[in-house]
Amino acid sequence: MKKLYQPLIKNNRQHRLYTKADTLAEKVKKRSTVSDQEASFSKQNLADLKKENYFSLSLPDRLGGENLSLYEFVLMQERLAAGDGSVALSVGWHLGILMELRDEQLWDSKMFEEVAAEIAAEQKVLNRAASEPATGSPTRGGMPETRAVRNGDRYIINGRKTFTTMADSLDYYIVSAYVEELNEVGWFLIEQGRKGVSVDHTWDTLGMRGTGSDDLVLDNVSVKEDRLVERASQKSTVPKGWLLHIPACYLGIAIAARNDAIKFAKEFQPNSLDHPIAEVPHIKQKIGEIEWKLMHARYFMYAIAEKWDQEPENRKQLQAELAAVKVTATNTANEVVDLAMRIAGGRGLSKHYSFEKYYRDVRAGLHNPPMDDAVFNMLADQAFD
């Protein structure tokens, strides 16, 4: 595994951060089968991540974090995903949102510093709750059916949110809602345990089952007006570089499949051969193809992450490249896992191996934002301009 990362680790700090992710990856890997079966985010994984102060990594140094760069974020998340993609995708949302709040200063500074202090001291966890049954992906622009109605100095919120990753494990939900008095969409910071907040355990999917992405239900939830932390009219126009945690996650799953395929090829020897299948030409061809595909996708992703970090003045021009990384990585990851399955043959379908789990998990990447069609349209418009 280290050989895959040696060319990408450029200094002692990155080596230390990689080692943290590497240690955690080995721990969460051991629980991935149970998390998959139970369709829930493991409480043991949550405890291990908190013990390593993983949830405060992207906070500014002055607020108790490590001021994680995008390159470092991608490096850690890819390695963590090779242990368990569900864990990496889940914590990636939290770390990425903090990175966005840190860099874009979307919230009132006092509110952000209060929440940041809790994250640094207690490793509290947050995520956005934006998807809904009627709107589909929030990136498609659907208006949320969740409503926030003003009542004096408070807002009363009602609605249901789907795909709320880590729903049971979150301390804070950042909930999108249509704010009637403002006639626009706003985002409210709502803590777990508040009256009217509950989780409906609906998560029963083909892949990424360990994310525990259940429904969040809001029934006459009353919050103070200062909990309206973001408004659509005030959102930043800078691309969301932190969303590279998505391609990093799925490439991490592909790397896990690659590693298992190599191990299987070295060890499996049918009685029709006097050597392991690693020496069979078509197996070597598939391994070589896997290596080639991963090189393309990974170096593209790391190059754009590095560009984001080193050229902050050019971030607004990176929208197309960031989107293209996601499409390249998720499609490549699916192709790599498919090749790994072909190397394992019928045994790859067995629950005895992890290939079938990789195959299920990696499909989810095609449905994370941005979607392929939207990216191709963006690239076409850019070409025609």
Secondary structure, DSSP 8 states (H G I E B T S, - for coil): -HHHHTTT--SHHHHHHHHHHHHHHHHHHTTHHHHHHHTS--HHHHHHHHHTTGGGTTS-GGGTS----HHHHHHHHHHHHHH-HHHHHHHHHHHHHHHHHHHH--S-HHHHHHHHHHHHHH---EEEE--BTTTB-GGGT---S-EEEEETTEEEEEEEEEEETTTTT-SEEEEEEEETTTTEEEEEEEETT-TTEEEE-----SS-GGG--EEEEEEEEEEEGGGEEEEGGG---S--GGGGHHHHHHHHHHHHHHHHHHHHHHH---TT-SS-GGGSHHHHHHHHHHHHHHHHHHHHHHHHHHHHHH-GGGGGGGHHHHHHHHHHHHHHHHHHHHHHHHHHGGGGGSTTSSHHHHHHHHHGGGGSSS-HHHHHHHHHHHHH-
